[in-house]
Amino acid sequence: MLGLFAGLAFLVSHPVASFADGEVGEHVNNMQAHLENYEGEIAWFLDELRKITTAYEGGGSNEYTSDMLIDN
């Protein structure tokens, strides 16, 4: 359990190399205009992660799974 939390915390807190091919799109060049959207998505992700870790610290849960983060 601690390993799952540590792994998720690492992924959230460290930049990950991108292996995407192709030209840099306008969405990258105009990133500043999308910061509010990104901020909201990150806040949602951290809130969901907090729910999952709290549930598992209490002995596990059938209600929350890591798939909830991936599917959204």
Secondary structure, DSSP 8 states (H G I E B T S, - for coil): -HHHHHHHHHHHHS-------S---HHHHTGGGGHHHHHHHHHHHHHHHHHHHHHHHTT--SS--THHHHH-
